[in-house]
Amino acid sequence: MLADTFGSQHWLWDTPDVFRHEMCTVLCRAPGDTVLICLRDLDVLDEPLEAGIGIAPDVALLVQHGTVVGWSLTDPARYLTTNFAAPDPAPPVPATRRLLTECLDLVTTVSVVDDLVDGEPAALARLQAADKALREQREDRHRADALLELIGTYVEDYGNW
């Protein structure tokens, strides 16, 4: 689901690709989601990284012991887009940045996901509020649509309001 949000659909986190590295399973988020780092596994955190190799603007492959162990994306809100559409060159509005963080909280925070699955009213209200805010956002519409795709499955599966 998260891969759909950044314009690459299932290819971003698909099976090993031409860089021949394992799928990344650990998502690390900087405060305000200004940087997303995805790592092969938690063991990567046991030792320092050797390098970050820039492969595109704001995208780097992370290397440890000569092996690619993950990637990083700086300013992910800037690159929100649907499918293979080019990202808007204009910077995202502050509301989009806040909604990116809320959507990532909804789909990546284990306790929140568990609460959604269990039908906890507070979690369902939070999902409903994010869905409503994204639908009503007028500025930065294409990025809001990308975030709607991200939480769409959760709304369909758990948002029985």
N, C-alpha and C positions, 0 to 999 in steps of 0.2 A: 504494500500500500504506500509506504513512504517513498518508494522509488518513483511512483507515478507523479508525484508532486514536483519533481525537479526536471521534468521534460524528457526523461529517458525511459519511462515506463519500466518494464521489468528487466531491462538490460543493465542498469546501474549496479544492481546487487545480484545479478544472475550467477549461474555457475561460472567456474573459473574462465576468465577471458584471455585475451592475447597477452596480458601482463602475467598470466599463469600463477596468480595468487589465490589463496583460499578465500571463500566467501567471508565477508565481514559479518560478525555476529554481535559486536558490542558497540553501541552508540554512546558517545560522550558528547555532552552539550555544555558549551560555555554559557555564562550568565547572559540572559537575554537572547540566547541562541544566535550569538554573533559569529560563532564557529561551530560546525558539526565535525566531529571526528569519528570515523568508524574503523574499528580495529578487528583483526582476525579473531582474537580471543582475549580474555583478561590477562593471560600470561605475558602479553606484550608490555603491560604496565610494570612488570618486574624489573625492567632494565631501560636505560635511556634509549631513545631513538637516535640513529646515526644521521639521518638526513630526511628532509622533505624535498621531494623533487617536483617542481612546478610543471604541470602538464597542460594547464589552461589557466586563464585568469581566475585567481582565487581558488584553484584546485591543485592539491599536491598529493603525490603518493608518498607514504611514510615507509621508511626503510630501517630495518634493524638486522644486524648481522648479514648484510648484503641481500636481504630478502624483503620484498614488499609485504608489509604487515597491516596495511590499512591506507586510508586516505583522509584528507581534510578538505572542508569547503568553508571558506570565509565568506561572511555575509550571505547566508543561504536565502534570506528573504528576497534579495536582489534577483535570484535565479529561479524563483518560483514561476512555473509555467506548466501548461498542460501538454501532454504528449511530446511531440518534437517541435513545438513552436519555439521560436527564438524568444529569449527573455526581453522584456521591455527595458530599453536602455535608461529610462528614467528611474531614479531611486524609489524604493517602496515608501509608501506613506507610513507614518508611525502606527496607525491602526493595523496595518498588515503585519508589521513586526510583532505587535502584541498578540495578534491572532495566530501567527505562526507558533509562538511559544505556547499558547493555549492548546492548539491542535496537537503539537508534539507531546504536551503533558497528557492529553487525552489518549493518545495512541501508544505512548512508549513508557509511561509510568505504570509499573506493575500494579500498584495498589488502586490506581484509578481504573485501569482496565478490568481488574477483578471486581471492583464496585459496579462497573457497567454490566459485566456478565451476570452479577448477582442481582441486578435490577435496583441498586441503591438509589433512592429518590434524588439525593444530592448530586450524584454522578450523572444521572439522567438529565437533571436540570442543567447541569454544566454543559453537557453535550448539546442540549437543546439551545442554550444561550449562544454557544459558539456557532452552531448551524444558522441561527437567526441573524447573528451579527455579520456572518459572512454573506448571507443572502441580501442583507440590507446595505452592505458597504457599496457606495457608489464610486468612490475613487479606487484606482488600482484594481479594477474589476477582474482583469485576467488573472491576477495573483490570487484574488479571493476565490475565483473559480477553481484554481489549482488546489487550494486548501479545502474547498468543498469536496473535491474528489478524494482527498486524503481521508476525510472523516465520513464520507458517504456510506461506506460499508458499515461503520459503527451506527450511523443513524438508521440505516435499514435494519440492522440486526437487533439493536437495543433501544432505539428511540421510539418505542411504541407509545407515544403520547397522543 
